[in-house]
Amino acid sequence: MIIRRCTKLLVKATIVLTVIGGVLFTSIASDAADLRRQSVVEADYVTLGDLFDGLTADQAEKNVAPAPAPGRRAVFDYRTLGRLARAYRVQWQASSTLDRVVIERVANVIEHAVVERHLVNAIAADSLVEAETISVNLDNRAVSISLPVDVPPTMAVTRLNHDPISGRFTATIVAPATGSPEYEGTVTGRSIDIVAVPVLTEPMRRGDVIAEHQVEMIKIPSERINSDILVGMADLVGMTPRRSISANTPIRASDLREPVLIERGTPVTIRLNKGGIALTAKGRAMDDAAQGQGLRVMNVTSNRMVDAVAITANLVEVNLH
């Protein structure tokens, strides 16, 4: 009888402890923090709230590590997170060695093209030339500047050493342009003289006549220009390619000619002028010729070859002195 009573008391005690334990576990679990996995910050420090959710306001505001540089990222792995959780009494334990939080700091970014433009302006002013006549190639093609979001994205070139012969330069750049600099660095590269040349806006074939709307000006390094490259739009308009020409390609004088007025093999009328007397004969063109251009013509009656000048599409002229 006594044994049965003790057994019942033991069972009741076990049930009570189990219930209490469950309540305690539930209470602890409900206070447990969750990992944020990824956070974006603006300030100079990472807070506990950037790493964990489910914290009190006081906990969340605690600074626990320096933030990455503007525009950069930092990774807090499971070991670091565990140490921080223990140090700040956060109810969290790693569930895997893969647990981590990625912190990314936003930035005001001065892009590579903006850096190049400031260098072009500085070199142009130093060389007393128009900025439109030069470009720059930086040795580091990935140069950009990342500033805190509360700093204006402006910059200035404070020092410049430029060799006008080789084009090589070294420059010191700072950001922002005024006030205390958040960034100061040195860039190196080479300046290149550029010129505007006419190119076709579409491919054209032999015999096509180039119209003004089919030509545009582009800027290219002067080192790509040789004496045969055409530099004026008027050099192209009204001309015809000797062979197919691609779009956006500098064109040589030897690539073009006047439009063909008379094609080789075309029947023509030969007009002979001598002492105020004009005679005509039938002939055949032996060459292609533009208007006013010389060509060889065969007299189909006598089979004699004469040198003539193209006048119209079916008329050539021979002047006998």
MIMAR-662855 format. One line per 10 residues: their letters; for each residue z, y, x of C-alpha. Coordinates in Angstrom, 1 decimal. Layout:
N
a = Z Y X  ...
This chain:
321
miirrctkll = 0.0 0.0 0.0  1.0 2.4 2.8  -2.2 1.4 4.7  -4.4 2.2 1.6  -2.7 5.6 1.2  -3.2 6.4 4.9  -6.9 5.4 4.7  -7.4 7.7 1.7  -5.8 10.6 3.5  -8.0 9.9 6.6
vkativltvi = -11.1 9.9 4.5  -10.1 13.2 2.8  -9.4 14.8 6.2  -12.7 13.7 7.5  -14.5 15.1 4.5  -12.7 18.4 4.9  -13.4 18.6 8.6  -17.1 17.8 8.0  -17.3 20.6 5.3  -15.5 23.0 7.6
ggvlftsias = -17.7 22.1 10.5  -20.8 22.5 8.4  -19.7 25.9 7.2  -19.0 26.9 10.8  -22.4 25.6 12.0  -24.1 27.5 9.1  -22.2 30.7 10.1  -23.2 30.4 13.7  -26.8 29.5 12.9  -27.1 32.4 10.5
daadlrrqsv = -25.9 34.8 13.3  -28.4 33.3 15.8  -31.0 35.6 17.3  -34.8 34.9 17.2  -37.1 35.4 20.1  -39.7 38.2 19.6  -42.4 36.6 21.7  -44.2 39.9 22.2  -43.2 43.6 22.2  -44.9 46.9 22.8
veadyvtlgd = -42.8 49.6 24.4  -43.2 53.3 25.2  -39.9 54.1 27.0  -38.9 53.5 30.7  -36.6 50.6 29.8  -36.8 47.4 27.9  -34.0 47.0 25.3  -32.3 43.9 24.0  -34.0 44.5 20.7  -37.4 44.3 22.4
lfdgltadqa = -36.6 40.7 23.3  -34.6 39.4 20.3  -34.6 39.9 16.5  -31.4 39.5 14.4  -29.1 41.7 16.6  -26.7 44.4 15.6  -27.8 48.0 16.0  -25.6 48.4 19.0  -26.9 45.3 20.7  -30.5 46.1 20.0
eknvapapap = -30.3 49.5 21.7  -28.9 48.2 25.0  -31.2 48.8 28.0  -31.5 45.5 29.9  -34.4 46.0 32.4  -36.9 48.6 33.6  -40.1 48.7 31.6  -43.4 47.8 33.3  -45.6 50.6 34.5  -47.7 52.4 31.8
grravfdyrt = -50.6 50.2 30.9  -49.0 47.1 32.5  -47.3 44.0 31.2  -44.1 42.1 32.2  -43.1 38.5 31.2  -39.5 37.5 30.6  -39.3 33.7 31.0  -36.8 31.4 29.4  -34.4 31.6 32.4  -34.3 35.4 32.4
lgrlarayrv = -33.9 35.4 28.6  -31.0 32.8 28.9  -29.2 35.0 31.4  -29.6 38.1 29.3  -28.4 36.2 26.1  -25.3 35.0 27.9  -24.6 38.4 29.5  -24.8 40.3 26.2  -23.3 37.5 24.0  -26.5 36.9 22.1
qwqasstldr = -26.5 33.7 20.0  -29.7 32.2 21.5  -30.7 29.2 23.6  -34.1 28.3 24.9  -35.8 25.5 22.9  -38.4 25.0 25.6  -39.3 26.0 29.1  -42.3 27.7 27.5  -40.1 30.2 25.7  -41.0 33.7 26.9
vviervanvi = -41.4 37.3 25.8  -44.4 39.5 26.9  -43.6 43.2 27.1  -46.5 45.6 27.2  -46.1 49.3 27.8  -48.5 51.6 26.1  -50.1 54.4 28.1  -52.3 57.5 28.1  -55.3 56.2 30.1  -57.7 58.3 32.1
ehavverhlv = -60.8 56.1 32.3  -62.9 55.4 35.3  -65.8 57.6 34.0  -63.4 60.6 33.7  -62.2 60.1 37.3  -65.9 60.0 38.4  -66.7 63.2 36.5  -63.9 65.1 38.1  -65.0 64.0 41.5  -68.6 65.0 40.8
naiaadslve = -67.5 68.5 39.8  -65.3 68.8 42.9  -68.1 67.7 45.3  -70.6 69.9 43.5  -68.4 72.9 43.9  -67.7 72.0 47.6  -71.5 71.6 48.2  -72.6 74.6 46.2  -74.9 72.5 44.0  -75.2 71.8 40.3
aetisvnldn = -73.1 68.9 39.1  -76.1 67.5 37.3  -77.8 66.8 40.7  -75.2 64.4 42.0  -73.4 61.2 41.1  -70.7 59.2 42.8  -70.1 55.5 43.6  -66.4 54.7 44.1  -65.4 52.0 46.5  -62.9 50.7 43.9
ravsislpvd = -65.0 50.3 40.7  -61.9 49.7 38.6  -60.1 53.0 39.3  -58.3 54.4 36.2  -55.0 56.2 35.7  -52.3 55.1 33.2  -49.7 57.6 32.3  -46.6 57.5 30.0  -47.5 58.3 26.4  -45.6 61.6 26.5
vpptmavtrl = -47.7 62.9 29.5  -51.0 64.5 28.8  -54.0 62.5 30.1  -55.3 65.2 32.5  -56.1 65.0 36.2  -57.1 67.1 39.2  -58.7 66.7 42.6  -56.3 68.3 45.0  -57.9 67.5 48.4  -61.5 66.6 49.3
nhdpisgrft = -63.1 65.6 52.5  -66.9 65.2 52.0  -69.7 64.5 54.5  -72.9 66.0 53.0  -75.1 64.0 55.3  -73.8 60.5 54.7  -72.3 61.4 51.3  -69.0 59.6 52.1  -65.9 61.2 50.8  -62.1 60.8 50.6
ativapatgs = -60.2 62.6 47.8  -56.6 62.9 46.6  -56.2 62.9 42.8  -53.1 63.7 40.7  -52.2 63.4 37.1  -51.4 65.3 35.0  -53.4 68.3 36.3  -50.4 70.6 36.2  -46.7 70.3 36.6  -44.9 67.4 38.4
peyegtvtgr = -47.4 64.6 39.1  -46.7 61.2 37.5  -49.6 59.7 39.6  -51.0 60.6 43.0  -53.5 58.5 44.8  -56.4 58.5 47.2  -60.0 57.4 46.3  -63.0 56.9 48.5  -66.6 56.6 47.8  -70.1 58.0 48.3
sidivavpvl = -72.0 60.8 46.6  -75.6 60.4 45.8  -78.2 63.0 45.1  -80.0 62.4 41.8  -83.3 63.7 40.4  -84.9 63.6 36.9  -88.2 61.6 36.6  -90.4 60.9 33.6  -90.5 57.3 32.3  -92.1 55.6 29.3
tepmrrgdvi = -90.0 54.9 26.3  -92.0 51.8 25.5  -94.2 49.4 27.4  -97.8 50.4 27.7  -101.0 48.5 28.6  -104.2 49.4 30.4  -106.3 51.7 28.3  -103.4 53.1 26.2  -103.3 56.9 26.3  -99.8 58.3 26.9
aehqvemiki = -98.5 60.7 24.3  -95.7 63.3 24.8  -93.3 61.5 22.4  -93.7 58.3 24.6  -92.2 60.0 27.6  -88.6 60.9 28.4  -86.7 62.1 31.5  -84.1 60.0 33.2  -81.9 60.6 36.2  -82.0 58.2 39.2
pserinsdil = -80.8 58.3 42.8  -83.1 60.3 45.0  -83.1 57.5 47.5  -85.2 55.5 45.1  -87.9 58.2 45.1  -90.9 58.1 47.4  -93.7 60.5 47.7  -95.9 58.6 45.2  -93.4 58.8 42.3  -94.3 61.3 39.6
vgmadlvgmt = -91.6 63.8 38.7  -93.1 65.9 35.9  -93.6 65.0 32.3  -97.1 66.6 32.4  -98.1 64.1 35.1  -98.0 61.4 32.4  -99.1 62.9 29.1  -102.7 62.2 28.4  -103.1 59.7 31.2  -103.6 55.9 30.8
prrsisantp = -102.1 53.0 32.8  -104.3 51.2 35.3  -102.2 48.1 34.5  -99.3 47.3 32.2  -96.2 49.5 32.8  -92.6 48.7 31.6  -90.4 51.1 29.8  -87.7 53.1 31.8  -89.4 52.5 35.1  -90.4 55.3 37.5
irasdlrepv = -94.1 55.7 37.7  -96.3 56.2 40.7  -99.4 58.3 40.8  -101.4 55.2 41.6  -100.3 53.6 38.4  -102.2 56.1 36.2  -105.6 57.5 35.8  -107.6 59.6 33.3  -108.5 57.8 30.1  -111.7 55.8 30.5
liergtpvti = -114.6 57.7 28.7  -117.3 55.3 29.7  -116.6 51.6 30.4  -118.6 49.5 32.9  -121.7 47.9 31.2  -121.9 50.5 28.5  -125.5 51.7 27.6  -125.7 55.4 28.4  -128.3 58.2 28.4  -129.1 59.6 31.8
rlnkggialt = -129.8 63.3 31.8  -131.5 64.6 34.9  -131.3 68.3 35.7  -133.7 69.8 38.3  -134.8 73.3 38.6  -134.0 74.2 35.0  -135.9 71.1 33.7  -133.9 68.4 31.9  -135.2 64.8 31.7  -133.6 61.8 30.0
akgramddaa = -133.7 58.1 30.6  -131.9 55.0 29.5  -129.3 53.5 31.8  -126.2 51.3 32.0  -122.9 52.3 33.5  -121.9 50.2 36.5  -118.3 51.6 36.7  -115.6 52.8 34.5  -115.3 56.6 34.4  -113.1 59.3 32.9
qgqglrvmnv = -114.6 62.6 31.7  -115.9 64.5 34.7  -115.5 61.5 37.0  -118.4 60.2 39.1  -119.9 56.7 38.5  -122.9 54.6 39.4  -125.6 54.2 36.7  -128.6 51.9 36.7  -131.9 53.2 35.3  -132.9 50.2 33.1
tsnrmvdava = -136.5 51.2 33.3  -136.8 51.4 37.1  -133.7 49.3 38.0  -132.8 52.1 40.4  -129.1 53.0 40.9  -128.2 56.7 40.7  -124.9 58.6 41.1  -123.9 60.5 37.9  -121.0 62.2 36.2  -119.5 61.2 32.9
itanlvevnl = -120.1 63.9 30.3  -119.4 62.1 26.9  -118.9 58.6 25.8  -122.6 57.8 26.1  -124.0 60.6 28.3  -124.1 60.9 32.0  -125.6 63.7 34.1  -127.5 63.6 37.4  -128.1 66.9 39.2  -131.1 66.8 41.5
h = -131.3 69.5 44.1
